[in-house]
């Protein structure tokens, strides 16, 4: 028989607790998760004008999104943000999973910042006044990457 994987194969209490987030991860996870959860919740009942603006902005940077109707796009964005926020807030989701999800989400936002004209000063990564609202999302990219990196490094050491 092959080697069993998972908690039963590990046997130690240290290996079992690895599935739960480290206490030091909780402040970043809870604050970021609450922020994203609220953002998704506020988009849930978006009117047509708001849906059109959000969809137009995202589709301008990511053309495949043009295939989705604006209301569908905003509903999916809302559900995705609420799911990501919940994954970050609920401590039973491993930090590596929550962090990877946050990293992908934030990379999309940072990509919008980098690709959308007028968001950055000419020849620079520095944001314009219009770009500030997207440039600030780089903090989520850093938090997500830190959660993943910390979890991966911890697993390598044990």
Secondary structure, 3 states (H helix, E strand, C coil): CCCCCCHHHHCCHHHHHCCCCCHHHHHHHHHHHHHHHHHHHHHHCCCHHHHHHHHHHHHHHCHHHHHCCHHHHHHHHHHHHHHHHHHHHCCCCCHHHHHHHHHHHHHHHHHHHHHCCCCECCCCCCECCCCHHHHCCHHHHHHHHHHHHHHHHHHHHC
